[in-house]
Amino acid sequence: MKILELTTFSAGGCGVWRRVQQEATLLASRGHQVTVFSTNRVKGEPGTAEEEEKQGKVVIKRFPAWKLGGESYMHWNCLSDILTLKPDVIIAHSYRHTHTHIALQAKKKLGCKVFLVTHAPFGRENSRGLFGNLAVSFYDTFRGPQKLKQFDGIFTIAHWEEPYLEKLGVPKEKLTYLPNGIDTAFFSKTKTGSGNDALLFLGRIAPIKQIETVLEALSSLPLSKRIPFTIVGPGELSYTTHLRSLISKLGLSDMVTLTDTSYTATEARTWLDSHRYFILPSKSEGMPQALVEAMARGRVVIGSNNSGNTELIQSEQNGFLYTNGDTLALASLLTTLPLSSSACEKLGSKAYRTARGFVWETIIDKMERIL
């Protein structure tokens, strides 16, 4: 089967791209001809990526793009290339983006099947400005319902987004739950609850991750209650500069390490295994893959109570939740650390069992049957 994946980014630290990359690689490994079309922009970085690239069996082609608003909303024209490629199936990623409309135009001309992976963009009012929220409201009122009904199927990455889609007129039978998966290597032998008594953030370092909440919570604690905090991931320059300044201002330079770098899956496992506690303080999350990976390694996970985190964490059962953005609530939770080894092992074991539902091979089996 000839499959085309459409996504905004195919370079840089992007969660959607990470999903597309793994999905495309696995589909290609099963004998499908998989191509990815994206913009030539690099997520979180200046400059552009090369026009064409091959990753294993997956071919990537990138197109010039014009920003229409925000970080990721762009226009890029790939219709003629789609018509030349003549895919059997198009998988378009991210609801509300212009390339999903192009996929539907191609469907009319080619008669191919087109599926949408939504990526849970709902309930994110606190991460957008007034103009952005007005634009989203306009789209969901006048454009979204019309476009959504044209897809052959819609893949949700989280259960919490299903009521939003049903409100937009999508019947339940058109929805299929296909979350972001994680590599089976994350389930290789590890001791749950192991690692040093240190806190880790691993992922894209961007304003939506709200890392300053952790820094402010740590600074409010007496010295005897503070624990080391490590921040690792590809970062947006202005935000990492802000965080470094805040670390210095709060007097946390001896306890907080910020490593602004990309990392491989192997390196991610090494970082996770060397830290007993993992934190995801984001304003909003769709289906946080980094959190699932931490759970698969048996870490004690802590998260703000946004929709994505609460779908995975049952507080005091397989991790801990605190009120989103509430520095005092997080500080109070951090005073309970470090936990005993037995408590860490119990929480880590339950976290591991939760993560078992997100193995990529199982998800791709289900996707392949539908395609």
Rosetta blueprint (number, residue, H / E / L):
1 M L
2 K E
3 I E
4 L E
5 E E
6 L E
7 T L
8 T L
9 F L
10 S L
11 A L
12 G E
13 G L
14 C L
15 G H
16 V H
17 W H
18 R H
19 R H
20 V H
21 Q H
22 Q H
23 E H
24 A H
25 T H
26 L H
27 L H
28 A H
29 S H
30 R L
31 G L
32 H L
33 Q E
34 V E
35 T E
36 V E
37 F E
38 S E
39 T E
40 N L
41 R E
42 V L
43 K E
44 G L
45 E L
46 P L
47 G L
48 T E
49 A L
50 E L
51 E L
52 E E
53 E E
54 K E
55 Q E
56 G L
57 K L
58 V E
59 V E
60 I E
61 K E
62 R E
63 F E
64 P L
65 A L
66 W E
67 K E
68 L E
69 G E
70 G L
71 E L
72 S L
73 Y E
74 M E
75 H E
76 W L
77 N L
78 C L
79 L H
80 S H
81 D H
82 I H
83 L H
84 T H
85 L H
86 K L
87 P L
88 D L
89 V E
90 I E
91 I E
92 A E
93 H E
94 S L
95 Y L
96 R L
97 H L
98 T H
99 H H
100 T H
101 H H
102 I H
103 A H
104 L H
105 Q H
106 A H
107 K H
108 K H
109 K H
110 L H
111 G L
112 C L
113 K E
114 V E
115 F E
116 L E
117 V E
118 T L
119 H L
120 A L
121 P L
122 F L
123 G L
124 R L
125 E H
126 N H
127 S H
128 R L
129 G L
130 L H
131 F H
132 G H
133 N H
134 L H
135 A H
136 V H
137 S H
138 F H
139 Y H
140 D H
141 T H
142 F H
143 R L
144 G H
145 P H
146 Q H
147 K H
148 L H
149 K L
150 Q L
151 F L
152 D L
153 G E
154 I E
155 F E
156 T E
157 I L
158 A L
159 H H
160 W H
161 E H
162 E H
163 P H
164 Y H
165 L H
166 E H
167 K H
168 L L
169 G L
170 V L
171 P L
172 K H
173 E H
174 K H
175 L E
176 T E
177 Y E
178 L L
179 P L
180 N L
181 G L
182 I E
183 D L
184 T H
185 A H
186 F H
187 F H
188 S L
189 K L
190 T L
191 K L
192 T L
193 G L
194 S L
195 G L
196 N E
197 D E
198 A E
199 L E
200 L E
201 F E
202 L E
203 G L
204 R L
205 I E
206 A L
207 P H
208 I H
209 K H
210 Q L
211 I L
212 E H
213 T H
214 V H
215 L H
216 E H
217 A H
218 L H
219 S H
220 S L
221 L L
222 P L
223 L H
224 S H
225 K H
226 R L
227 I L
228 P L
229 F E
230 T E
231 I E
232 V E
233 G E
234 P L
235 G E
236 E L
237 L H
238 S H
239 Y H
240 T H
241 T H
242 H H
243 L H
244 R H
245 S H
246 L H
247 I H
248 S H
249 K H
250 L L
251 G L
252 L L
253 S L
254 D L
255 M L
256 V E
257 T E
258 L E
259 T E
260 D E
261 T L
262 S L
263 Y L
264 T L
265 A H
266 T H
267 E H
268 A H
269 R H
270 T H
271 W H
272 L H
273 D H
274 S L
275 H E
276 R E
277 Y E
278 F E
279 I E
280 L E
281 P L
282 S L
283 K L
284 S L
285 E L
286 G L
287 M L
288 P L
289 Q H
290 A H
291 L H
292 V H
293 E H
294 A H
295 M H
296 A H
297 R L
298 G L
299 R L
300 V E
301 V E
302 I E
303 G E
304 S E
305 N L
306 N L
307 S H
308 G H
309 N H
310 T H
311 E H
312 L H
313 I L
314 Q L
315 S E
316 E L
317 Q L
318 N L
319 G E
320 F E
321 L E
322 Y E
323 T L
324 N L
325 G L
326 D L
327 T H
328 L H
329 A H
330 L H
331 A H
332 S H
333 L H
334 L H
335 T L
336 T L
337 L L
338 P L
339 L L
340 S L
341 S H
342 S H
343 A H
344 C H
345 E H
346 K H
347 L H
348 G H
349 S H
350 K H
351 A H
352 Y H
353 R H
354 T H
355 A H
356 R H
357 G H
358 F H
359 V E
360 W H
361 E H
362 T H
363 I H
364 I H
365 D H
366 K H
367 M H
368 E H
369 R H
370 I H
371 L L
